[in-house]
């Protein structure tokens, strides 16, 4: 793997001060060290691999020391905001959803990295471009996509006569009411995470025809009747089907609740 490819792996999304005078290639070449900020992984061996294997290998081949800094689950959005506001802190981090647009002026232009990766791998999907390109420049390099799959207790569902997962939100709501009545509530995060909340609230919003902006990416349309109907559903969905704890959950909480058999 050449230096550029290794750099592309680590520089997923550069956070720099406003008006940085040097581009990412020169910055990486001249830097003696960089700090990679990452939320503590649910899988501890991932963090161990980054710290003990990948970071040392990168330093050996480039001369750039990588400080792999961990932050607690749920705190990454706050840390990123602070770095963006102050212009100091970590050099590289992982961002999600609309963050490239929120922090456009604070993020380095990583178009060279994204275009090189795209060229080698046969090009980018449109959805990747929509997520990472802001005003014609790549402000983040997409590297993964998480599949949306439902974990559900087939045994508890069977107890109320349900053998097939519901096809619609309304069907899911009716099933959820019955399960909660039997002390088997649902667990959809409504707390302090930045991934699991959006994982179901975005699809819910879209199901009602709501969206944040028009296709031009500029016209804000979140304040709509469609959004209101989605919120109304989310309100009763929480009240009638879920465990109350979801209001304080982070992205790891649903996993813990599932293994503790607290949710269906």
VENPEVEN-V681688 format. One record per helix or strand of 3 or more residues. SS is the DSSP state (~ for helix, > for strand). FROM is the first residue (numbers start at 1). TO is the last residue. Records with the same first field share a line. If there is no record, write none. Layout:
SS: FROM-TO + FROM-TO
//
This chain:
~: 3-10 + 24-30 + 44-62 + 76-86 + 99-102 + 104-106 + 111-121 + 126-132 + 154-159 + 169-181 + 196-207 + 225-241 + 244-248 + 253-259
>: 33-39 + 65-71
//
